[in-house]
Amino acid sequence: MKNILVVMAALALVAGSAAAATVEREIAVGSGGLVEFDLEAGGSVTVTGWSSSSVAVVADVSGRDADAAWVKVTEQDGGVLVESGYNERRRSMSTDIDIEVRVPTIFDVKLDSMGGGLSIEDV
């Protein structure tokens, strides 16, 4: 019983030590642009159309290897590039990246990802 409690306490310390981060960025754009995703670390992506002439990105990074993961949002010709990756390579990487993006209702979406869910509404 004592050994089980020690293992559970150790697991709680490890789970609590993962760094979590949020990236937020809003970029002014026009209708008919492109939001491009290049997600080497994967991620769950939700794209929703809205009546604003900007792209708003909120990305939450958590999980065991969140300290080694990054998300970058940059402006590019007529649109936005959202990238994810790792600062280092380990034998097994585990992160949870949730990316929510709001775009003008007339906007293109291009996705290249290592995995994760995709939802597109009102675009």
Salt bridges, closest charged atoms under 4 A:
GLU36 OE2 - LYS110 NZ 3.91
ASP65 OD2 - ARG64 NH2 2.94
ASP65 OD1 - ARG90 NH1 2.41
ASP67 OD2 - ARG90 NH2 3.49
GLU83 OE1 - LYS72 NZ 3.71
GLU88 OE2 - ARG90 NE 2.83
